[in-house]
């Protein structure tokens, strides 16, 4: 049986994202308030960003709901979902976040529960019926935990439920490979990490050899 694998750009740098989308290298774009701030954007820019990335071909565009209560978060999440059919609403793996996720799923929205650090949270997200969960590999490792093993266990727990892992906090191409080897299907990373996954010095040398052979043949 085949399985779908996807890369997402984890960024709010519109120029870098535009290049990746134009070249067909990512399925979509993931953001959160921290990423927006890093890209000198804010939640006020979300409608503009959605319109731009939709026009550029992103098939899924992730924005995170915010609020200091479940009621406030649900209201903000509903406004995000109303932007268009390609929105995936992210909510944090908190009590209010799970309440918001349940409300959104009941309303037919596509939802991701983010900052998942415990296997029980992964299981809870699947029982609510969200499409994705986002554990953070780098931060798990930073905390002295076995990130790949823990995320692998999360994927096993939700397998077949309609919920899948979309792994985040991926710092190198090797992080992506390690998670793919244990069955994780979806990956979001900074544009630089995605571009690094395309590169091998040996491949570049081989391509140069191919071009040189073509040039020699044209000289005959």
Secondary structure as GFF3:
##gff-version 3
##sequence-region A 1 220
A	DSSP	beta_strand	6	10	.	.	.	ID=ss1
A	DSSP	alpha_helix	14	22	.	.	.	ID=ss2
A	DSSP	beta_strand	28	30	.	.	.	ID=ss3
A	DSSP	alpha_helix	33	38	.	.	.	ID=ss4
A	DSSP	three_ten_helix	43	45	.	.	.	ID=ss5
A	DSSP	alpha_helix	46	55	.	.	.	ID=ss6
A	DSSP	beta_strand	60	64	.	.	.	ID=ss7
A	DSSP	alpha_helix	70	81	.	.	.	ID=ss8
A	DSSP	beta_strand	87	92	.	.	.	ID=ss9
A	DSSP	alpha_helix	95	106	.	.	.	ID=ss10
A	DSSP	beta_strand	111	116	.	.	.	ID=ss11
A	DSSP	alpha_helix	119	128	.	.	.	ID=ss12
A	DSSP	beta_strand	132	135	.	.	.	ID=ss13
A	DSSP	alpha_helix	137	142	.	.	.	ID=ss14
A	DSSP	alpha_helix	147	158	.	.	.	ID=ss15
A	DSSP	beta_strand	164	170	.	.	.	ID=ss16
A	DSSP	alpha_helix	173	181	.	.	.	ID=ss17
A	DSSP	beta_strand	186	189	.	.	.	ID=ss18
A	DSSP	alpha_helix	191	197	.	.	.	ID=ss19
A	DSSP	alpha_helix	201	219	.	.	.	ID=ss20
###
